[in-house]
Amino acid sequence: MVVLVNFKADEEFLAEIDKAARTAGYHTRTEFIREALRDKTEEINMKQRILALKKMKGKSKRKTTNKEIHSIREKAFNEIRKKLK
C-alpha cells in the first residue's frame, strides 16, 4: 500500500532540494526525497545497532587466552589442510 505524505518547505529549501536532485541524477524530487529518507532511516538504525553492540562489549563471562586462540587456529588450519589433500 502506498501512502501519500505531505510536508511544508519554503521555496528556498525546495530549490536546494531540486538542485541536489538534479546534480545527483534523480528524475524527480519525489525520488530524491524518498531515497534521502531511506538513507536517514538506515543511518539511524545502524547507530542503534552500534550502540547495542557497545553495550555488549566486555559482557562475556569467559575470556579466551592467546594460547587458546593459537590452538583453535592450529586445529582449523589442520582441518583445512586435510580437506585440500
FENRASUL-V312063 format. One line per field, one symbol per residue. phi: phi as a letter, one per 20 degrees, with the letter a starting at -180 (. if undefined). psi: psi as a letter, one per 20 degrees, with the letter a starting at -180 (. if undefined). A space follows every 50 residues. Layout:
# FENRASUL-V312063
phi: ???
psi: ???
This chain:
# FENRASUL-V312063
phi: .ddecdbebffffffffffffffenfecffgffgffffffffffffffff fffffegneffddeeffffffffffffffffffff
psi: pppppqqpqrhgghgggggggghijqhqhggggghghgggghggggghgg hghhhipjiphppprhggggggggggghggghhi.
